[in-house]
Amino acid sequence: MMKVRLILFAAPVLLTFCTSSLVRQDAPAPVPDVVTQEKPVPAATSPDWRTKVTAAKALDDQTQKREAMLALVREALSSREVQLSGDLHPDQVHPDDNKPAPLINFDSRLNQKSSAQSRAGTSTRSLQNNFGYYFSFRSTGYVVLGPAALDPRSPLLTRLAAEHEMFHAMNHVGDPRSNPDRELETWSQMFVRFFHDVYQFRQHWRPMLSYYDEASAVEQKAAIDRLSAYYRDPSSATVQGDAVPKVRAAFEEWLVARRKDMSSSRLVNDLENAIAGTPAGS
């Protein structure tokens, strides 16, 4: 059987305990490498979506631009409630401007803001490169998406960005595990949820591989178990019928590519060992 290797993208999430304001925050989450490609691939979405996203981001009037992008986020996330973030704090993400999960907030100025402040006088971080942001306040998670979450190639990539942050908000508030452990769990969960929908974009998923190297042995095993189980049985992630062999072939192609460009990756090596000898039809 073909040996394979992995690389994933991860968004750094460093929950910081707060005392006075009771705010926890994650570290800036970089735009996922779903916006980059190893090589050109055919468009995987309708020209209409690309046209609408491109036109919305090109608007000069900031009010019109904000409303147009909000409408597209709502279109992409039709099963979730999305609201526009408030503007009481123009330079910083703040609970006063946002509503808690499972509602999703859209902030057209996210990339011009700094992260939520854990307490008065503490340092914050730029969100310039974030596609989204998760923080918690009084034991409640919040999700904020920015313009970078609107990828012109497909609304599926907007959903991936939203579900990444939502997983943190719904599962990691008060979680005492390390940042690499929480991130590895999140990125590996997103991989098995979305790989079969987005593999045509050929993203590397680098953060997942990077966090793997820093995560605990327990979380590393959980991630390998999750990924190898998905490889063996993509139908467990609602992949059905004729799509199953295509997804497995894409998974193998992705691992082969990662073996070439990330030969030292521990995740790649461990995953190869975990799936070695898996029968082609199993």
C-alpha positions in Angstrom: 0.0 0.0 0.0 1.1 3.5 -0.7 2.7 5.2 2.3 1.4 8.6 3.2 2.1 11.6 5.2 0.3 14.6 6.6 0.5 18.4 7.1 -2.2 20.5 8.6 -2.9 24.1 9.3 -3.5 25.2 12.8 -4.7 28.3 14.5 -2.8 29.2 17.6 -5.1 29.2 20.6 -3.6 30.3 23.9 -6.3 30.6 26.5 -5.2 33.2 29.1 -6.8 33.2 32.6 -8.2 36.5 33.5 -8.9 37.8 37.0 -10.7 41.1 36.9 -12.7 40.9 33.7 -12.9 37.1 33.6 -11.9 37.1 29.9 -10.0 34.3 28.3 -8.7 34.6 24.8 -7.0 32.6 22.2 -3.9 33.6 20.4 -4.3 35.0 16.9 -5.5 32.4 14.5 -3.8 32.8 11.1 -5.7 32.6 7.9 -5.8 28.8 7.2 -3.8 27.5 4.3 -7.1 26.7 2.5 -6.3 30.0 0.8 -3.1 28.5 -0.7 -2.7 25.7 -3.2 0.1 23.3 -4.1 -0.9 23.6 -7.8 -3.9 25.1 -9.7 -7.1 23.1 -9.5 -10.4 23.6 -11.3 -12.9 25.9 -9.7 -14.9 24.0 -7.1 -17.7 26.4 -6.7 -20.1 28.4 -8.9 -18.8 31.6 -10.6 -21.7 33.3 -8.8 -20.2 32.9 -5.3 -16.8 34.0 -6.5 -18.3 37.0 -8.2 -20.3 38.0 -5.1 -17.4 37.7 -2.7 -15.0 39.6 -5.0 -17.6 42.3 -5.5 -18.4 42.7 -1.8 -14.8 43.0 -0.8 -14.1 45.6 -3.5 -16.8 48.0 -2.4 -15.5 51.5 -1.4 -18.4 52.4 0.9 -17.6 50.8 4.2 -21.2 50.4 5.3 -22.2 48.8 2.0 -19.1 46.6 2.2 -19.9 45.4 5.7 -23.5 44.6 4.9 -22.6 42.8 1.7 -20.0 40.6 3.5 -22.4 39.9 6.4 -25.0 38.7 3.9 -22.5 36.3 2.3 -21.4 34.9 5.7 -25.1 34.3 6.5 -25.5 32.6 3.1 -22.6 30.4 3.7 -23.7 29.6 7.3 -27.3 29.2 6.6 -27.8 26.8 9.5 -26.4 29.2 12.0 -27.4 32.6 13.3 -25.0 35.4 12.4 -25.0 38.9 13.7 -22.9 42.0 13.0 -20.4 42.9 15.8 -21.0 46.2 17.6 -18.7 49.1 17.5 -18.4 50.2 21.1 -14.7 49.2 21.0 -13.3 50.1 17.6 -9.8 48.9 18.2 -10.3 45.8 20.2 -12.5 42.7 20.3 -14.8 43.0 23.4 -17.7 41.0 24.9 -19.8 44.1 24.8 -19.7 44.1 21.0 -20.5 40.4 20.5 -23.0 37.7 21.5 -22.0 34.3 22.8 -21.9 31.1 20.9 -23.6 29.3 19.3 -24.4 32.7 17.6 -21.6 33.8 15.3 -20.5 37.4 15.1 -19.1 39.0 12.0 -16.7 41.9 12.4 -15.6 43.6 9.2 -12.8 45.3 11.1 -11.5 42.2 12.8 -8.1 42.5 11.1 -7.7 46.1 12.3 -8.3 45.1 16.0 -6.4 43.6 18.8 -7.4 40.5 20.8 -9.7 40.7 23.8 -7.9 42.0 26.9 -7.6 39.4 29.8 -7.6 42.2 32.4 -6.8 45.9 32.7 -3.2 46.6 31.8 -2.4 43.3 30.2 -1.0 43.1 26.7 -3.0 42.2 23.6 -2.2 40.8 20.2 -2.9 41.9 16.7 -5.6 40.0 14.8 -4.3 41.3 11.5 -4.0 37.8 10.0 -7.0 36.1 11.5 -9.8 34.5 9.6 -11.7 34.2 12.9 -11.2 34.5 16.7 -12.5 32.7 19.8 -12.5 34.0 23.3 -14.5 33.4 26.5 -16.0 35.7 29.0 -17.6 34.5 32.3 -17.3 30.9 31.3 -19.0 31.5 27.9 -17.4 31.1 24.5 -17.6 33.7 21.7 -16.9 33.3 18.0 -16.0 36.2 15.7 -15.3 35.9 12.0 -13.6 38.5 9.8 -13.4 39.2 6.1 -10.7 36.6 5.5 -13.3 33.8 6.3 -15.0 34.7 3.1 -13.0 32.7 0.5 -14.1 33.4 -3.0 -13.6 29.7 -4.1 -16.4 28.2 -2.0 -18.7 28.8 0.9 -17.5 25.5 2.3 -14.3 27.3 3.3 -16.3 29.8 5.2 -18.0 27.0 7.0 -14.7 25.4 7.8 -13.5 28.6 9.4 -16.6 29.1 11.4 -16.7 25.5 12.7 -13.1 25.6 13.7 -13.8 28.6 16.0 -17.1 27.1 17.1 -15.4 23.9 18.2 -13.2 25.9 20.5 -16.1 27.9 21.9 -18.2 24.9 22.6 -15.5 22.6 23.9 -12.5 24.5 25.3 -13.9 27.1 27.7 -12.1 26.3 30.9 -10.2 23.4 29.3 -6.9 23.0 31.3 -5.1 21.3 28.6 -2.2 23.0 26.8 -2.8 25.1 23.7 -1.2 22.5 21.4 -3.5 19.8 22.8 -6.6 21.9 22.2 -5.5 22.9 18.7 -4.5 19.4 17.7 -7.9 18.2 18.7 -9.7 21.0 16.8 -7.7 20.7 13.6 -8.0 16.9 13.5 -11.7 17.2 14.1 -12.0 19.7 11.3 -10.0 17.4 9.0 -12.4 14.5 9.4 -15.4 16.8 9.1 -14.4 18.7 6.0 -11.6 16.8 4.1 -14.1 15.1 1.8 -15.7 18.4 1.0 -12.6 20.5 0.5 -9.8 18.2 -0.6 -10.0 19.6 -4.2 -8.4 22.8 -2.8 -5.3 20.9 -1.8 -4.6 22.7 1.4 -1.6 21.5 3.5 -3.3 21.6 6.9 0.0 22.8 8.3 -1.1 23.9 11.8 -2.3 20.4 12.6 1.1 19.0 11.9 2.9 21.7 13.8 0.7 21.3 16.9 1.2 17.6 16.8 4.8 18.0 17.5 4.1 20.0 20.6 1.1 18.1 21.9 1.0 15.5 24.6 1.3 11.8 23.9 -2.4 11.3 24.8 -3.6 13.9 22.3 -1.2 12.7 19.6 -2.7 9.2 19.9 -6.2 10.6 19.9 -5.5 12.5 16.7 -3.9 9.5 15.0 -6.8 7.3 16.0 -9.2 9.9 14.6 -7.4 10.4 11.3 -6.7 6.7 10.6 -10.3 5.7 11.4 -11.5 8.3 8.9 -9.1 6.9 6.3 -10.3 3.4 6.9 -14.0 4.3 6.8 -14.8 7.7 5.2 -18.5 6.7 5.4 -18.3 7.5 9.1 -18.2 11.1 8.1 -21.3 10.9 5.8 -19.2 10.0 2.7 -21.3 7.5 0.8 -21.3 5.3 -2.2 -19.0 6.1 -5.1 -17.5 9.0 -3.2 -15.7 6.7 -0.7 -12.9 5.5 -3.0 -12.4 9.0 -4.3 -12.0 10.4 -0.8 -9.5 7.6 0.2 -7.5 8.3 -3.0 -7.5 12.0 -2.2 -6.4 11.2 1.4 -3.5 9.1 0.1 -2.5 11.8 -2.4 -2.5 14.3 0.4 -0.3 12.1 2.5 2.1 11.4 -0.3 2.5 15.2 -0.9 3.1 15.7 2.8 5.7 12.9 2.9 7.6 14.9 0.1 7.4 18.3 1.7 7.3 17.4 5.4 9.4 14.3 5.6 10.4 15.0 9.2 6.8 15.4 10.4 6.0 13.1 13.3 2.3 13.1 12.5 3.1 12.0 9.0 5.3 9.1 10.2 2.9 8.1 12.9 -0.2 8.2 10.6 1.6 6.2 7.9 2.4 3.5 10.5 -1.2 3.5 11.8 -2.8 2.9 8.3 -0.1 0.7 6.9 -1.6 -2.5 5.6 -5.1 -1.3 5.5 -6.9 -3.3 2.8 -8.0 -1.2 -0.2 -11.6 -2.0 0.3 -11.8 -1.9 4.1 
